[in-house]
Amino acid sequence: MNNFNFTGNLGNDCRQGQAGQTAVVNFSVAVKSGYGQNEQTIWVDCALFGNRATALAPYLTKGQTVAVSGELGTREHNGKTYITCKVNDVTLVGGKQQGNAGYQQAPQQQAPQAWGQQQQQAPQPMQQQVVDQSIPF
């Protein structure tokens, strides 16, 4: 069984393409290992296929923290060995390094109004507040 799980930050915005009739999104994840003087960064080249690739592409931007699960592999190019991952699952963990919350509400476009009609505002979604006491750990 080949199951590779890791968490890291995207190095660049994802690249979208096609593999035959299947949508594919490629992205590189920087995974930190060790600490202090022994800290190093390992780059993993990831490929996500199918409808999930198309749906997640707008969110896979530089600096986004992701948790990835997939099949570990390697590839050779110009005498170097690269770590690859055929992605089964991606979780958007948090915001970008700059402190962005990662979840932004898309701007709403208003339909053209006929002359004399009052403009109605769409109801705003309720924001959930997490209370520390309600978390069981």
Contacts in CASP RR format, 6 or more apart in sequence:
PFRMAT RR
TARGET T0000
AUTHOR 0000-0000-0000
METHOD contacts of the structure
MODEL  1
MNNFNFTGNLGNDCRQGQAGQTAVVNFSVAVKSGYGQNEQTIWVDCALFG
NRATALAPYLTKGQTVAVSGELGTREHNGKTYITCKVNDVTLVGGKQQGN
AGYQQAPQQQAPQAWGQQQQQAPQPMQQQVVDQSIPF
2 70 0 8 1.000
2 71 0 8 1.000
2 72 0 8 1.000
2 73 0 8 1.000
3 69 0 8 1.000
3 70 0 8 1.000
3 71 0 8 1.000
3 72 0 8 1.000
4 68 0 8 1.000
4 69 0 8 1.000
4 70 0 8 1.000
4 71 0 8 1.000
4 72 0 8 1.000
4 73 0 8 1.000
4 85 0 8 1.000
5 67 0 8 1.000
5 68 0 8 1.000
5 69 0 8 1.000
5 70 0 8 1.000
6 29 0 8 1.000
6 31 0 8 1.000
6 44 0 8 1.000
6 67 0 8 1.000
6 68 0 8 1.000
6 85 0 8 1.000
7 31 0 8 1.000
7 65 0 8 1.000
7 66 0 8 1.000
7 67 0 8 1.000
7 68 0 8 1.000
7 93 0 8 1.000
8 29 0 8 1.000
8 30 0 8 1.000
8 31 0 8 1.000
8 32 0 8 1.000
8 65 0 8 1.000
8 66 0 8 1.000
8 67 0 8 1.000
8 68 0 8 1.000
8 93 0 8 1.000
9 29 0 8 1.000
9 30 0 8 1.000
9 63 0 8 1.000
9 64 0 8 1.000
9 65 0 8 1.000
9 66 0 8 1.000
9 97 0 8 1.000
10 27 0 8 1.000
10 28 0 8 1.000
10 29 0 8 1.000
10 30 0 8 1.000
10 60 0 8 1.000
10 61 0 8 1.000
10 62 0 8 1.000
10 63 0 8 1.000
10 64 0 8 1.000
10 66 0 8 1.000
11 27 0 8 1.000
11 28 0 8 1.000
11 29 0 8 1.000
11 30 0 8 1.000
11 62 0 8 1.000
11 63 0 8 1.000
12 27 0 8 1.000
12 28 0 8 1.000
12 62 0 8 1.000
13 27 0 8 1.000
13 60 0 8 1.000
13 61 0 8 1.000
13 62 0 8 1.000
14 25 0 8 1.000
14 26 0 8 1.000
14 27 0 8 1.000
14 57 0 8 1.000
14 60 0 8 1.000
14 61 0 8 1.000
15 25 0 8 1.000
15 26 0 8 1.000
15 27 0 8 1.000
16 23 0 8 1.000
16 24 0 8 1.000
16 25 0 8 1.000
16 53 0 8 1.000
16 54 0 8 1.000
16 57 0 8 1.000
17 23 0 8 1.000
17 24 0 8 1.000
17 25 0 8 1.000
17 26 0 8 1.000
18 24 0 8 1.000
19 49 0 8 1.000
22 49 0 8 1.000
22 50 0 8 1.000
23 49 0 8 1.000
23 50 0 8 1.000
23 51 0 8 1.000
23 53 0 8 1.000
23 54 0 8 1.000
24 47 0 8 1.000
24 48 0 8 1.000
24 49 0 8 1.000
24 50 0 8 1.000
24 53 0 8 1.000
25 47 0 8 1.000
25 48 0 8 1.000
25 53 0 8 1.000
25 54 0 8 1.000
25 56 0 8 1.000
25 57 0 8 1.000
25 60 0 8 1.000
26 45 0 8 1.000
26 46 0 8 1.000
26 47 0 8 1.000
26 48 0 8 1.000
27 46 0 8 1.000
27 48 0 8 1.000
27 60 0 8 1.000
28 43 0 8 1.000
28 44 0 8 1.000
28 45 0 8 1.000
28 46 0 8 1.000
29 43 0 8 1.000
29 44 0 8 1.000
29 46 0 8 1.000
29 66 0 8 1.000
29 68 0 8 1.000
30 41 0 8 1.000
30 42 0 8 1.000
30 43 0 8 1.000
31 41 0 8 1.000
31 42 0 8 1.000
31 43 0 8 1.000
31 44 0 8 1.000
32 39 0 8 1.000
32 40 0 8 1.000
32 41 0 8 1.000
32 42 0 8 1.000
33 39 0 8 1.000
33 40 0 8 1.000
33 41 0 8 1.000
33 42 0 8 1.000
34 40 0 8 1.000
42 83 0 8 1.000
43 82 0 8 1.000
43 83 0 8 1.000
44 68 0 8 1.000
44 83 0 8 1.000
44 84 0 8 1.000
44 85 0 8 1.000
45 75 0 8 1.000
45 82 0 8 1.000
45 83 0 8 1.000
45 84 0 8 1.000
45 85 0 8 1.000
46 68 0 8 1.000
46 84 0 8 1.000
46 85 0 8 1.000
46 87 0 8 1.000
47 84 0 8 1.000
47 85 0 8 1.000
47 86 0 8 1.000
47 87 0 8 1.000
48 56 0 8 1.000
48 87 0 8 1.000
48 90 0 8 1.000
49 86 0 8 1.000
49 87 0 8 1.000
52 90 0 8 1.000
56 90 0 8 1.000
56 92 0 8 1.000
59 92 0 8 1.000
60 66 0 8 1.000
60 90 0 8 1.000
61 96 0 8 1.000
62 96 0 8 1.000
63 95 0 8 1.000
63 96 0 8 1.000
63 97 0 8 1.000
64 92 0 8 1.000
64 94 0 8 1.000
64 95 0 8 1.000
64 96 0 8 1.000
64 102 0 8 1.000
65 92 0 8 1.000
65 93 0 8 1.000
65 94 0 8 1.000
65 95 0 8 1.000
65 96 0 8 1.000
66 90 0 8 1.000
66 91 0 8 1.000
66 92 0 8 1.000
66 93 0 8 1.000
67 90 0 8 1.000
67 91 0 8 1.000
67 93 0 8 1.000
68 85 0 8 1.000
68 87 0 8 1.000
68 89 0 8 1.000
68 90 0 8 1.000
68 91 0 8 1.000
69 87 0 8 1.000
69 88 0 8 1.000
69 89 0 8 1.000
69 90 0 8 1.000
70 85 0 8 1.000
70 86 0 8 1.000
70 87 0 8 1.000
70 88 0 8 1.000
70 89 0 8 1.000
71 85 0 8 1.000
71 86 0 8 1.000
71 88 0 8 1.000
72 83 0 8 1.000
72 84 0 8 1.000
72 85 0 8 1.000
73 83 0 8 1.000
73 84 0 8 1.000
73 85 0 8 1.000
73 86 0 8 1.000
74 81 0 8 1.000
74 82 0 8 1.000
74 83 0 8 1.000
74 84 0 8 1.000
75 81 0 8 1.000
75 82 0 8 1.000
75 84 0 8 1.000
76 82 0 8 1.000
92 102 0 8 1.000
94 101 0 8 1.000
94 102 0 8 1.000
95 101 0 8 1.000
95 102 0 8 1.000
95 103 0 8 1.000
96 102 0 8 1.000
108 122 0 8 1.000
110 119 0 8 1.000
113 119 0 8 1.000
END
